[in-house]
Amino acid sequence: MGWTASLDMGSEKMVMALASGEGSVCHLKGIKIMASQGIEHGVIKDKEKVRMCIRSLMSELMKDREIEVMNVALSGAVLRIVERRIVVPIQKKVVEQSDLFRAEQRCIDAYGGGQDEVVDILPVGYAIDRGEMIADPLGRSGRNLEVTYQVYLADYDYLADIQGLFEGSGIQEIEFYPAVRAYAEALDVERAERDFALVDLGAMGVNVVLFRDGMLEYEAHLPIGVRTIDTDTMAAFALSFGQARKLKHEYGQALRSICKNKKLPIPDTRLTLESRDLATVIQSRCEELLEGVIFQLQQWGFDDVEDPVLLTGGGSRLQDVDELLRRMSGHPVESAAARRIQAPREEVLRTPEYLVALGLLLCARQEPKETPNGIGEKIVRRIGKIFGI
């Protein structure tokens, strides 16, 4: 039995998951979450503190288990994203897997050397003989295949530092992925019945992603997150950061109009405040965050009101934030849930803080097999089974 582990290192929470694979089925064996230390705005600032967090999670989760691979998510703060268009001749006049692999290799080769390492490449569109963009080129006839890739690059030394955090752990291989890859795997994008947007409400930023025709089309990172709600609450009511966080977690609502007014106890004091006053502060900030999301979606032409928006991230736990987004956007709003994973409890797959770690369990590097003409194409894979490739 092969064991795969995953690690999502957020600015506030660190999540590690463990799964076994049997055939095409992924069985979740355990998942742990703890407060992050040593990470600021998605970037490791204190390696020793991060190492201690990782060791603590591993000691609870991986006792006497030989881990084949640890898949690690990289934040947008450490990734450089570029778009690259690659053209390759179609060898047999009909697009086959070997044509796709050659396009991938050419894209990877274009970024060889230097301080940046290719973390992943995701196709965002195909075209045959300079025709219209299509989602699936396999089986199409033509002379040339054009592929547009989103290329994710990271500093080689930074990746080496992360690998060093696992030194002596016995893990055979460390692999890196962007969060968007984990989203796509967790949500089984390839088989999605409709186009949809994903909004990840994080502490230090908001990720907005649009999937169309079973593929990534656009993504954006908005650098203001839900932690600003805490700082707004501190300023509005002269509270400490800890008091503001407790109030948000216990009583926070994103819609003042449906908030029943009552006295709320201020933590660690004998004082109270009005629940509608708290809701006013929270709604004001939430509207600002969500306006940025909606503007981005409108820019991308996400205008079919039947297409849903999926919410995830710790900020999605805020009461009524889904209803606020529904009213502001006009789209149905749902909670994101991981698919293709078997878990002891269904609610684990719907826990917003777990989505990236669960998706990472499904990520896999893949080397192409021999082509029909017997020529082996040994490709250093930076894109696995996502989107059917």
C-alpha positions as CSV (number, residue, x, y, z in Angstrom):
1,M,0.0,0.0,0.0
2,G,1.4,3.4,-1.0
3,W,1.0,6.3,1.3
4,T,0.7,9.9,0.1
5,A,0.7,12.9,2.4
6,S,0.0,16.6,1.7
7,L,0.7,19.9,3.4
8,D,-1.0,23.2,3.1
9,M,0.9,26.0,4.9
10,G,-1.3,29.0,5.4
11,S,-0.6,32.2,7.3
12,E,-3.0,31.2,10.1
13,K,-3.5,27.4,9.8
14,M,-1.3,24.5,8.7
15,V,-3.1,21.4,7.5
16,M,-1.6,18.0,6.8
17,A,-3.4,15.0,5.4
18,L,-2.6,11.3,4.8
19,A,-4.1,8.9,2.3
20,S,-3.6,5.5,0.8
21,G,-4.3,4.7,-2.8
22,E,-5.8,1.5,-4.1
23,G,-6.3,1.6,-7.8
24,S,-8.1,4.9,-8.7
25,V,-9.6,5.3,-5.2
26,C,-8.0,7.7,-2.7
27,H,-8.8,6.7,1.0
28,L,-8.3,9.4,3.5
29,K,-6.6,8.0,6.6
30,G,-6.2,11.1,8.6
31,I,-6.1,14.9,8.6
32,K,-4.8,17.4,11.2
33,I,-4.8,21.1,11.5
34,M,-2.9,23.5,13.8
35,A,-2.1,27.2,14.1
36,S,0.8,28.2,11.8
37,Q,4.0,29.6,13.2
38,G,6.8,31.2,11.2
39,I,4.7,32.1,8.2
40,E,3.7,35.6,7.1
41,H,1.6,36.4,4.1
42,G,2.2,32.9,2.8
43,V,6.0,33.1,3.0
44,I,8.2,31.2,5.4
45,K,9.9,33.7,7.7
46,D,11.2,31.4,10.5
47,K,12.2,28.0,9.2
48,E,12.7,26.5,12.7
49,K,9.2,27.4,13.8
50,V,7.8,26.0,10.6
51,R,9.8,22.8,11.1
52,M,8.4,22.4,14.6
53,C,4.9,22.7,13.2
54,I,5.6,20.1,10.5
55,R,7.1,17.7,13.0
56,S,4.2,18.0,15.3
57,L,1.7,17.2,12.5
58,M,3.8,14.3,11.3
59,S,4.2,12.8,14.8
60,E,0.4,12.7,15.1
61,L,-0.4,11.6,11.6
62,M,2.3,9.4,10.3
63,K,3.4,7.0,13.0
64,D,5.5,4.1,11.7
65,R,4.3,4.7,8.1
66,E,6.6,5.0,5.1
67,I,5.5,8.0,3.1
68,E,6.2,7.8,-0.6
69,V,5.5,11.4,-1.5
70,M,4.6,14.6,0.3
71,N,2.7,17.1,-1.9
72,V,3.1,20.7,-0.7
73,A,1.0,23.7,-1.8
74,L,2.8,26.9,-2.5
75,S,1.1,30.2,-1.9
76,G,0.7,32.8,-4.6
77,A,3.2,35.0,-2.8
78,V,6.1,32.8,-3.7
79,L,5.0,31.9,-7.2
80,R,5.6,33.8,-10.4
81,I,2.9,33.1,-13.0
82,V,3.5,33.6,-16.7
83,E,1.6,32.6,-19.8
84,R,3.3,30.7,-22.6
85,R,2.1,29.7,-26.0
86,I,3.7,26.6,-27.6
87,V,3.2,25.3,-31.1
88,V,4.2,21.7,-32.1
89,P,3.5,19.7,-35.3
90,I,0.9,17.0,-35.1
91,Q,2.9,13.9,-35.9
92,K,0.1,11.7,-37.2
93,K,-2.3,14.4,-38.4
94,V,-4.6,13.6,-35.5
95,V,-3.8,14.9,-32.0
96,E,-2.6,12.2,-29.7
97,Q,-1.2,12.1,-26.1
98,S,2.3,12.2,-27.5
99,D,1.7,15.5,-29.1
100,L,0.5,16.9,-25.8
101,F,3.6,15.6,-24.0
102,R,5.9,17.1,-26.6
103,A,4.2,20.5,-26.1
104,E,4.6,20.2,-22.3
105,Q,8.3,19.4,-22.7
106,R,8.9,22.3,-25.0
107,C,7.2,24.6,-22.5
108,I,9.3,23.3,-19.6
109,D,12.5,23.6,-21.6
110,A,11.8,27.2,-22.3
111,Y,12.3,28.0,-18.6
112,G,15.4,25.8,-17.9
113,G,18.3,27.3,-15.9
114,G,18.4,30.4,-13.8
115,Q,17.0,30.8,-10.3
116,D,13.5,29.9,-11.1
117,E,12.2,26.3,-11.2
118,V,9.1,25.2,-13.0
119,V,6.7,24.1,-10.3
120,D,3.7,23.2,-12.6
121,I,2.2,24.0,-15.9
122,L,-1.5,24.0,-16.6
123,P,-3.1,24.1,-20.1
124,V,-5.7,26.9,-20.4
125,G,-6.5,26.4,-24.1
126,Y,-5.8,24.6,-27.3
127,A,-6.1,25.5,-31.0
128,I,-5.6,23.5,-34.2
129,D,-3.9,25.4,-37.1
130,R,-4.5,28.8,-35.5
131,G,-8.3,28.1,-35.3
132,E,-10.6,28.9,-32.4
133,M,-9.6,27.9,-28.9
134,I,-11.0,24.5,-27.8
135,A,-11.0,22.6,-24.5
136,D,-10.0,19.1,-25.7
137,P,-7.8,18.6,-28.8
138,L,-7.5,14.8,-28.7
139,G,-8.7,13.2,-31.9
140,R,-8.8,16.5,-33.8
141,S,-7.1,16.5,-37.2
142,G,-4.7,19.2,-38.4
143,R,-1.0,20.1,-39.0
144,N,-0.1,22.1,-35.9
145,L,-1.2,22.0,-32.3
146,E,-1.1,25.3,-30.3
147,V,-1.3,25.1,-26.5
148,T,-1.5,28.0,-24.1
149,Y,-0.1,27.2,-20.7
150,Q,-0.1,28.9,-17.4
151,V,3.4,28.4,-16.0
152,Y,4.1,28.5,-12.3
153,L,7.7,29.3,-11.3
154,A,9.3,29.5,-7.9
155,D,12.8,30.4,-6.6
156,Y,15.0,27.3,-6.6
157,D,16.6,28.2,-3.2
158,Y,13.2,28.7,-1.6
159,L,12.0,25.3,-2.7
160,A,15.3,23.8,-1.4
161,D,14.6,25.4,2.0
162,I,11.2,23.7,2.2
163,Q,12.7,20.4,1.2
164,G,15.2,20.9,4.0
165,L,12.4,21.1,6.5
166,F,11.7,17.4,5.9
167,E,15.3,16.2,6.3
168,G,15.4,13.0,8.3
169,S,11.7,12.4,8.0
170,G,12.1,9.4,5.7
171,I,9.8,10.8,3.1
172,Q,10.9,9.6,-0.3
173,E,9.9,12.5,-2.4
174,I,8.7,16.1,-2.0
175,E,6.5,17.6,-4.8
176,F,5.3,21.2,-5.1
177,Y,2.0,22.4,-6.6
178,P,0.1,25.7,-6.8
179,A,-3.1,25.9,-4.9
180,V,-5.1,26.1,-8.1
181,R,-4.0,22.6,-9.0
182,A,-5.2,21.3,-5.7
183,Y,-8.6,23.1,-6.2
184,A,-9.0,21.5,-9.6
185,E,-8.2,18.0,-8.4
186,A,-10.4,18.4,-5.2
187,L,-13.4,19.6,-7.2
188,D,-12.9,17.1,-10.1
189,V,-13.0,20.0,-12.6
190,E,-12.7,17.8,-15.6
191,R,-16.2,16.3,-14.9
192,A,-17.9,19.5,-13.8
193,E,-21.4,19.8,-15.3
194,R,-21.3,23.6,-15.4
195,D,-18.7,26.3,-15.5
196,F,-18.1,27.7,-12.1
197,A,-16.0,30.1,-10.0
198,L,-14.2,29.3,-6.8
199,V,-13.6,32.0,-4.1
200,D,-11.1,31.1,-1.4
201,L,-11.5,33.6,1.5
202,G,-8.2,33.4,3.2
203,A,-6.8,35.3,6.2
204,M,-4.3,37.3,4.2
205,G,-5.8,37.3,0.7
206,V,-8.6,36.0,-1.5
207,N,-8.1,33.6,-4.4
208,V,-10.5,33.9,-7.3
209,V,-10.5,31.1,-9.9
210,L,-12.7,30.5,-13.0
211,F,-13.1,27.1,-14.5
212,R,-14.7,26.7,-17.9
213,D,-15.2,23.6,-20.1
214,G,-13.4,21.5,-17.5
215,M,-10.3,23.6,-17.6
216,L,-8.7,26.5,-15.7
217,E,-9.4,29.7,-17.5
218,Y,-8.4,32.5,-15.2
219,E,-7.1,33.0,-11.6
220,A,-6.3,36.0,-9.5
221,H,-5.1,36.7,-6.0
222,L,-6.5,39.7,-4.2
223,P,-4.0,40.7,-1.5
224,I,-6.5,41.7,1.2
225,G,-8.1,38.9,3.3
226,V,-10.6,38.4,6.1
227,R,-8.1,39.3,8.8
228,T,-9.0,42.9,8.0
229,I,-12.3,42.2,9.7
230,D,-10.4,41.7,13.0
231,T,-8.5,44.9,12.6
232,D,-11.7,46.8,11.7
233,T,-13.4,45.4,14.8
234,M,-10.5,46.3,17.0
235,A,-10.6,49.9,15.7
236,A,-14.4,50.2,15.9
237,F,-14.8,49.0,19.5
238,A,-11.3,49.7,21.0
239,L,-10.6,46.0,21.5
240,S,-7.5,43.8,21.5
241,F,-6.8,41.6,18.5
242,G,-7.7,38.5,20.4
243,Q,-11.0,39.9,21.6
244,A,-11.9,40.9,18.0
245,R,-11.1,37.4,16.7
246,K,-13.2,35.8,19.4
247,L,-16.2,38.0,18.6
248,K,-15.9,37.3,14.9
249,H,-15.7,33.6,15.4
250,E,-18.5,33.3,17.9
251,Y,-21.0,36.0,16.9
252,G,-19.9,37.4,13.5
253,Q,-22.5,37.9,10.8
254,A,-22.0,39.4,7.3
255,L,-25.6,40.7,6.9
256,R,-26.9,43.3,9.3
257,S,-30.4,43.1,7.9
258,I,-31.0,39.6,9.1
259,C,-29.1,40.0,12.4
260,K,-31.2,39.8,15.5
261,N,-30.1,42.5,17.8
262,K,-28.8,41.4,21.2
263,K,-26.1,42.3,23.7
264,L,-22.8,40.5,23.0
265,P,-20.3,40.0,25.9
266,I,-16.9,41.3,25.0
267,P,-14.4,38.6,25.8
268,D,-12.4,38.9,29.1
269,T,-14.5,42.0,30.2
270,R,-17.9,42.7,31.8
271,L,-18.7,45.0,28.8
272,T,-21.1,44.3,26.0
273,L,-21.8,45.6,22.5
274,E,-24.8,45.5,20.1
275,S,-24.8,42.5,17.7
276,R,-26.0,44.8,14.9
277,D,-23.1,47.2,15.4
278,L,-20.7,44.3,15.0
279,A,-22.6,43.1,11.9
280,T,-22.3,46.6,10.4
281,V,-18.6,46.6,10.8
282,I,-18.3,43.0,9.4
283,Q,-20.6,43.6,6.5
284,S,-18.8,46.8,5.4
285,R,-15.5,44.9,5.1
286,C,-17.1,41.8,3.5
287,E,-18.7,43.9,0.9
288,E,-15.4,45.5,0.0
289,L,-13.7,42.1,-0.3
290,L,-16.6,40.6,-2.3
291,E,-16.8,43.7,-4.6
292,G,-13.2,42.9,-5.6
293,V,-14.3,39.3,-6.4
294,I,-17.3,40.3,-8.4
295,F,-15.3,42.9,-10.4
296,Q,-12.8,40.2,-11.3
297,L,-15.5,37.7,-12.4
298,Q,-17.2,40.4,-14.5
299,Q,-13.9,41.2,-16.2
300,W,-13.7,37.5,-17.1
301,G,-17.2,37.4,-18.6
302,F,-18.6,35.1,-15.9
303,D,-22.2,36.4,-16.6
304,D,-24.4,33.3,-16.8
305,V,-26.4,33.7,-13.6
306,E,-27.0,29.9,-13.4
307,D,-23.3,29.2,-13.1
308,P,-22.4,28.8,-9.4
309,V,-19.8,30.3,-7.2
310,L,-18.2,27.9,-4.7
311,L,-16.9,29.3,-1.4
312,T,-14.0,27.9,0.6
313,G,-11.3,29.0,3.0
314,G,-11.6,29.9,6.6
315,G,-13.4,33.1,5.9
316,S,-16.3,31.1,4.3
317,R,-17.3,30.1,7.8
318,L,-18.5,33.6,8.5
319,Q,-22.2,33.5,9.0
320,D,-24.3,34.8,6.0
321,V,-21.2,35.6,3.8
322,D,-22.6,33.1,1.2
323,E,-26.0,35.0,1.2
324,L,-24.2,38.3,0.9
325,L,-22.2,37.1,-2.1
326,R,-25.4,35.7,-3.7
327,R,-27.2,39.0,-3.3
328,M,-24.2,41.0,-4.7
329,S,-23.4,38.7,-7.6
330,G,-26.7,37.2,-8.6
331,H,-25.1,33.7,-8.9
332,P,-26.0,30.7,-6.8
333,V,-23.4,30.3,-4.0
334,E,-22.4,26.9,-2.6
335,S,-19.8,25.5,-0.3
336,A,-17.0,23.7,-2.0
337,A,-16.6,20.0,-1.2
338,A,-13.8,17.6,-2.2
339,R,-14.7,14.8,-4.5
340,R,-13.0,11.5,-5.5
341,I,-11.9,10.9,-1.9
342,Q,-13.3,8.4,0.5
343,A,-13.4,9.7,4.1
344,P,-14.7,8.2,7.3
345,R,-16.9,11.3,7.7
346,E,-18.6,13.2,5.0
347,E,-18.2,16.5,6.8
348,V,-14.4,16.3,6.5
349,L,-14.8,16.7,2.7
350,R,-16.8,19.9,3.3
351,T,-14.5,21.5,5.8
352,P,-13.3,24.7,4.1
353,E,-9.8,24.7,5.7
354,Y,-9.2,21.2,4.3
355,L,-9.9,21.7,0.6
356,V,-6.3,22.4,-0.6
357,A,-4.8,19.6,1.5
358,L,-7.4,17.1,0.2
359,G,-6.9,18.2,-3.4
360,L,-3.1,17.8,-3.0
361,L,-3.6,14.1,-2.2
362,L,-5.0,13.6,-5.7
363,C,-2.1,15.4,-7.4
364,A,0.4,13.1,-9.1
365,R,3.4,13.5,-11.4
366,Q,3.2,11.4,-14.5
367,E,5.8,10.4,-17.1
368,P,4.5,9.6,-20.6
369,K,4.6,6.0,-21.8
370,E,6.2,4.8,-25.0
371,T,4.6,6.4,-28.0
372,P,3.1,4.0,-30.7
373,N,6.2,4.4,-32.9
374,G,8.4,3.1,-30.1
375,I,10.1,6.4,-29.4
376,G,10.3,7.0,-25.6
377,E,9.7,10.6,-24.6
378,K,11.4,10.9,-21.2
379,I,9.7,14.1,-19.9
380,V,10.3,15.7,-16.5
381,R,6.6,16.0,-15.7
382,R,5.3,19.2,-14.2
383,I,1.7,18.5,-14.9
384,G,0.0,15.2,-14.0
385,K,-3.3,13.7,-14.7
386,I,-5.2,17.0,-14.4
387,F,-7.8,17.8,-17.1
388,G,-7.3,14.3,-18.7
389,I,-3.8,14.9,-20.0
